[in-house]
Amino acid sequence: MPVFDHLDIPVVAAPMAGGGSTPELAAAAAQAGGFGFLAAGYRDVAAMTEQVRALRARTSHPFGVNLFVPGPDTADPAAVAGYRDRLAPEAERLGVRLGEPKWDSDAFAAKVAALAADPVPVVGFTFGCPPRPAVRALRRAGSAVLVTVTSADEARAAVEAGADALCVQGAEAGGHQGSFDDAAERTAPLAEVLAEVRAAVRVPLLAAGGIIDSAGVRAALAAGATAAQVGTVLLRSRESGASAAHRDALADPARTATAVTRAFSGRRARGLVNRFLTAHDRAAPAGYPQVHHLTAPLRAAAARAGDADTLHLWAGTGFGAARAAPAADILTGLAAGV
C-alpha cells in the first residue's frame, strides 16, 4: 500500500473507538510524518462524517477511517438477561439505568456508502472480513482497504476478499481483539502472528500489539512490517480523547496488570485489571454488541464520576509506557533510530 510506504516515520496511530481517537490525534500523527486513523465504531454516520471533516481541516496528509464489521446475532438471550440482573446493583449505585441489550450492525452499510461517496485514503476494518461488495465499492472510490487479522487463516481470507494491506494484531494489544471469531481467544504474541502472516500473504503489513518504544518498532520492521501501529502509548497524549479517569489509571502505580475480559462489552478485550473486571469477568456472557449496549450507561456514569474501578480501562500489556506528552513527541520518539 503506497500510502504506508512513503511515511516519514513508520508509525501509525491506531483507531481507538469509544473516545480515545480524535481528529486532533490523527492529525498530530499525520503532521509528525506518520499516519493517523479515526475510529468510526460506536458513532453514527453523521458523527463519522463530522470527524472526517474536522480532520481534513487540520491536515492535508493521508489518513484512515476504521469500521467495525458486524457479526451474527449469536448471543444467548437468557445469559444476557442473567448478566443484566447481576449488574443491576452496579447501575443503582451510580444512579443510572442499564441499557437495552440489542444487536445492531453499527450502521455498517450506511458508513460504507458514506465513505464510498466521499472517499478517504484508507478504510480499515476490525472484527471480521468485510464483504466483498463493500471492498469493491471502496476501492472503486479510490480508497485502499486495510483489514485487522490475528492469524494466517484470517490474513488469507482478507487478501482473497480484496484487502490491500493488513494490520496484524498480537495478543499484547489493548482493547478489543480484532479476530474474525471471538470464540477463539487471542493468545499468540505479535512476533509469532507476524511471522505466520508474513509467510502466508504478500501484501503490506502493519504490526500492532505491545509496541511501546523504538526497539519495538525496529523489531516489527525487521520482521517484515511496513509500519508499527500503536494505541496504548498515545492514550495519555494531549490529543487523546480518553477520559481523565482512564488517563489517571494508566499512570497509577497500584495498577500492575492487564487481562482479557468480556465483562464490559461481551467481546474479548484487554484492559487494566480493576474491581469491575475482577467481580464480573467469569459471569460475563459472549454477546457483542448486546453487553456493550447493556453496560454503556454504567460505563459513561463511571467516567463522569471518575470511578476507574467501574470503568473499562482498555490498555495493552505495555501500558506503563503511556505518558502525558504531545502525540507528535511520542510518535517521533518511537521512530528514533529507525
Salt bridges, closest charged atoms under 4 A:
GLU24 OE2 - ARG58 NH2 2.92
GLU50 OE2 - ARG53 NH2 2.58
GLU90 OE1 - ARG93 NH2 2.95
GLU90 OE1 - ARG275 NH2 2.91
GLU90 OE2 - HIS280 NE2 2.75
GLU100 OE1 - ARG84 NH1 3.95
ASP104 OD2 - HIS293 NE2 2.71
ASP106 OD2 - LYS111 NZ 3.07
ASP118 OD2 - ARG56 NH1 2.94
ASP153 OD1 - ARG156 NH2 2.68
GLU160 OE2 - ARG132 NH2 3.21
ASP164 OD1 - ARG139 NH2 2.96
ASP182 OD2 - ARG262 NE 3.23
GLU185 OE1 - ARG268 NH1 3.88
GLU239 OE2 - ARG238 NH2 3.63
ASP252 OD2 - ARG255 NE 3.89
ASP307 OD2 - ARG93 NH1 3.23
ASP309 OD1 - ARG255 NH2 3.44
